Amino acid sequence: MLQKEKFVEHNANAVAAGRVAGVDPIEQITKRCIRIVNTQVDEMGGCALCRRHEFSRSGFGPRTVMLCDQCEKEFHVGCLREHDMDDLKEVPKGKWFCCHDCKRINSSLQNKDPDIKWRLICGRRASSIEAGSLLSQALSIFHEQFDPIADAAGRDLLPDMVHGKSTREWDFGGMYCAILTISSQVVSAAAFRIFGKEVAELPLVATRSDCQGQGYFQTLFSCLEGLLGVLEVRSLVLPAAEGAESIWTNKFGFNKVTQEQRNNFRRDYQMVTFQGTLMLQKLVPR
């Protein structure tokens, strides 16, 4: 019994619960709660890059703290400059965002009813006025973003690809057009074809000029990739200009195919290839 009493005197929970004579339990509980809260506060906040809490109280300098208007993280102006995120010379007027994604998310949230939809249209079977209008908009975007794509006779191949037509030299009958619309207006489009369970090709992608940089193609690509996954298509290939290779590899997870793989694809499938492009491939996630 004596040993129990001595143990209680040194037990923090017993002290806080008021089981030790001469100790105010309320005071002990308050002290313990304050100690816990202070620990949490110390671990929160501070610059998201260097994790330090110090900041400049006056003027504008490296220790001035910027607060992102979307993710609400704090950043030292100097840390932003060191990490090549932003080179601020003064406090920005209006809203400030730490990265492109935060700016995109905020912009999308401001539109309370964006009416964003994605559609899949088979050009050769499109008979409705609505489908025809959407394909015409997609074709306009492709013409806006691409140099003329012509056959040996100089004939424009883009309309045939979008509308799934066949010619003496090319068969685009299996081509589909995936589009992303906002309030029935096409903002991003992709022409693709599924050859079977092994592979699909994505020869054309484009986003309307005034809608670029807002994440619309990423949204469209995610929808298309999800569809291919449901259909259990193994891989997706595309022709990429050398200047765009890093975007496809770094942002979308594509890899450059070997010359042997390229030869096999061209031997087994009538894929669309453009002069001066690289062939990239990605395994479709399941």
C-alpha positions in Angstrom: 0.0 0.0 0.0 2.9 2.3 0.9 4.6 1.6 -2.4 1.3 2.4 -4.3 1.1 5.8 -2.5 4.7 6.6 -3.4 4.1 5.7 -7.0 1.0 7.9 -7.2 3.0 10.9 -6.0 5.2 10.7 -9.1 2.5 9.7 -11.6 1.6 12.6 -13.9 -1.9 11.3 -14.5 -2.6 10.8 -10.8 -1.3 14.3 -10.1 -3.5 15.9 -12.7 -6.6 13.9 -11.6 -6.3 15.3 -8.0 -5.4 12.0 -6.4 -2.3 13.5 -4.6 -2.9 15.6 -1.5 -2.1 19.3 -1.7 -2.2 19.5 -5.6 -4.8 21.5 -7.5 -6.0 19.2 -10.2 -7.5 22.1 -12.4 -4.1 23.8 -12.4 -2.3 20.6 -13.4 -4.8 19.9 -16.2 -4.4 23.5 -17.5 -0.6 23.2 -17.5 -0.7 19.9 -19.3 -3.1 21.1 -21.9 -1.1 24.3 -22.5 2.0 22.2 -22.9 0.4 20.0 -25.6 -1.1 22.9 -27.5 2.2 24.8 -27.6 3.9 21.7 -29.0 1.4 21.6 -31.9 1.7 25.3 -32.6 5.5 25.1 -32.7 5.2 22.4 -35.4 2.8 24.4 -37.6 3.3 27.4 -39.8 6.5 28.9 -41.0 7.9 29.0 -44.5 6.9 26.0 -46.6 10.3 25.8 -48.1 12.8 26.5 -45.2 10.4 25.7 -42.3 11.6 28.8 -40.4 9.3 31.1 -38.6 11.1 34.4 -38.6 9.8 37.2 -40.8 10.3 40.8 -41.6 7.9 43.2 -39.8 8.5 46.2 -42.1 9.6 46.9 -45.6 10.0 44.4 -48.4 12.9 41.9 -48.5 14.0 38.3 -48.4 12.3 37.6 -45.1 8.9 39.1 -46.2 6.3 36.4 -46.0 3.9 35.8 -48.8 0.7 33.8 -48.2 -0.7 31.8 -51.2 -4.4 32.7 -51.8 -5.3 29.1 -52.6 -3.3 26.6 -50.5 -2.6 29.3 -47.7 1.0 28.1 -47.3 3.6 30.7 -46.2 6.7 31.5 -48.2 9.7 33.8 -47.7 10.3 36.0 -50.7 14.0 35.0 -50.6 13.1 31.3 -50.5 10.8 31.7 -53.5 13.7 33.3 -55.4 16.2 30.6 -54.3 13.9 27.8 -55.5 13.1 29.6 -58.8 9.4 29.7 -57.9 8.9 33.5 -58.1 11.1 36.6 -58.3 9.0 39.2 -56.5 10.2 42.8 -56.4 7.3 44.1 -54.3 4.1 42.9 -52.7 1.8 41.9 -55.6 -1.5 43.7 -56.1 -4.5 41.4 -55.8 -4.2 37.7 -55.4 -0.9 35.8 -55.3 -0.4 32.1 -55.9 2.6 30.0 -55.2 2.4 27.8 -58.3 0.5 27.3 -61.5 -1.7 24.5 -60.0 -3.0 26.8 -57.2 -3.7 29.5 -59.8 -5.6 27.0 -62.0 -7.6 25.6 -59.1 -8.6 29.0 -57.9 -9.6 30.1 -61.4 -11.7 27.0 -61.8 -13.4 27.5 -58.4 -14.3 31.1 -59.3 -16.5 29.8 -62.1 -19.4 28.5 -60.0 -21.1 26.6 -62.9 -18.5 25.8 -65.5 -20.5 23.0 -67.1 -17.4 21.0 -68.0 -18.0 17.8 -69.9 -16.0 15.3 -71.9 -17.4 13.7 -75.1 -16.3 10.8 -77.3 -17.3 11.1 -80.9 -16.8 8.7 -83.8 -16.5 11.0 -86.8 -17.7 8.5 -89.4 -20.9 7.7 -87.4 -21.6 11.3 -86.3 -24.9 12.2 -87.7 -26.4 14.7 -85.2 -26.1 18.5 -85.7 -24.5 18.7 -82.2 -21.8 16.1 -82.9 -21.1 17.8 -86.3 -20.7 21.2 -84.6 -18.4 19.8 -81.9 -16.2 18.1 -84.5 -16.0 21.3 -86.5 -14.8 23.2 -83.4 -12.2 20.5 -82.8 -11.0 20.7 -86.4 -10.7 24.5 -86.0 -8.5 24.0 -82.9 -6.3 21.5 -84.7 -5.9 23.9 -87.7 -5.1 26.7 -85.2 -2.4 24.8 -83.4 -0.8 22.7 -86.2 1.0 23.4 -89.4 -0.8 22.0 -92.4 -0.7 18.1 -92.4 -0.9 17.1 -96.0 -0.5 13.9 -98.1 1.9 13.5 -101.1 -0.6 15.3 -103.3 -0.9 18.3 -100.9 -4.4 17.3 -99.6 -5.2 18.4 -96.0 -5.5 15.2 -93.9 -6.9 16.9 -90.7 -10.6 16.8 -91.8 -10.2 13.1 -92.7 -8.7 12.3 -89.3 -11.3 14.2 -87.3 -14.3 12.9 -89.3 -12.9 9.3 -89.6 -12.8 9.2 -93.4 -10.7 6.9 -95.6 -8.7 7.7 -98.7 -6.8 5.7 -101.2 -3.6 6.1 -99.1 -5.0 6.4 -95.6 -7.7 4.7 -93.6 -8.9 6.8 -90.7 -12.2 4.9 -90.2 -11.3 3.8 -86.7 -10.4 7.3 -85.5 -12.3 8.8 -82.6 -12.3 12.4 -81.3 -12.2 13.0 -77.5 -13.2 16.5 -76.6 -13.6 18.6 -73.5 -16.3 21.3 -73.5 -17.3 24.2 -71.3 -20.8 25.3 -71.9 -20.9 23.4 -75.2 -17.7 25.1 -76.5 -14.8 22.8 -77.2 -11.6 23.9 -75.3 -9.4 20.8 -75.8 -9.5 17.9 -78.3 -7.6 14.7 -79.1 -7.8 12.4 -82.0 -7.1 8.8 -81.1 -7.5 5.2 -82.4 -7.6 1.9 -80.6 -6.0 -0.9 -82.6 -6.9 -3.6 -80.1 -6.0 -4.7 -76.6 -2.3 -4.2 -77.2 -2.0 -0.6 -78.2 -3.8 2.7 -79.0 -2.4 5.8 -80.8 -2.8 9.5 -80.0 -1.6 11.4 -83.1 -3.3 14.8 -82.4 -3.9 16.8 -79.3 -4.6 20.5 -79.0 -6.1 23.1 -76.7 -7.7 26.4 -77.8 -5.2 29.3 -77.5 -7.2 31.3 -75.0 -7.7 28.2 -72.8 -4.1 27.0 -72.6 -2.3 26.8 -69.3 -5.5 26.1 -67.3 -5.3 22.3 -67.0 -8.0 21.4 -69.6 -5.8 19.0 -71.6 -4.7 17.3 -68.4 -8.3 16.8 -67.6 -9.1 15.4 -71.0 -6.1 13.1 -71.0 -7.1 11.7 -67.6 -10.5 10.9 -69.0 -9.1 9.3 -72.0 -6.5 7.3 -70.0 -9.3 6.1 -67.7 -11.3 4.9 -70.7 -8.3 3.0 -72.1 -7.8 1.4 -68.6 -11.4 0.2 -68.5 -11.1 -1.3 -72.0 -7.9 -3.0 -70.8 -5.7 -1.5 -73.5 -2.1 -2.2 -72.7 -0.2 0.9 -74.0 -0.7 4.3 -75.6 1.7 5.6 -78.2 2.1 9.0 -79.9 4.3 11.0 -82.2 6.0 13.9 -80.4 8.0 16.8 -81.7 11.5 17.0 -80.2 10.6 20.3 -78.4 7.6 18.6 -76.7 9.3 15.4 -75.7 10.1 16.6 -72.2 6.5 17.6 -71.5 5.2 14.1 -72.4 7.9 12.3 -70.5 8.0 14.5 -67.4 4.4 15.4 -67.0 2.5 12.5 -68.5 4.9 9.6 -67.9 5.7 8.6 -71.5 9.0 7.0 -72.6 10.9 7.0 -75.9 10.5 3.7 -77.8 13.5 1.9 -79.3 14.0 1.8 -83.0 13.1 -1.9 -82.9 9.8 -1.2 -81.1 9.0 1.6 -83.6 9.6 -0.7 -86.5 7.4 -3.4 -85.0 4.6 -0.8 -84.4 4.8 0.4 -88.0 4.9 -3.2 -89.3 1.9 -4.4 -87.4 -0.3 -1.3 -87.4 -1.1 1.6 -89.8 -0.1 4.3 -87.3 0.0 8.0 -88.1 3.6 9.3 -88.1 4.9 12.7 -88.8 8.3 13.6 -90.2 10.7 14.8 -87.6 8.8 13.4 -84.6 9.8 10.8 -82.0 7.6 7.9 -81.0 6.7 7.8 -77.3 4.9 5.1 -75.4 3.2 4.8 -72.0 1.7 1.8 -70.3 -1.9 2.5 -69.5 -2.6 2.3 -65.7 -5.2 -0.2 -64.6 
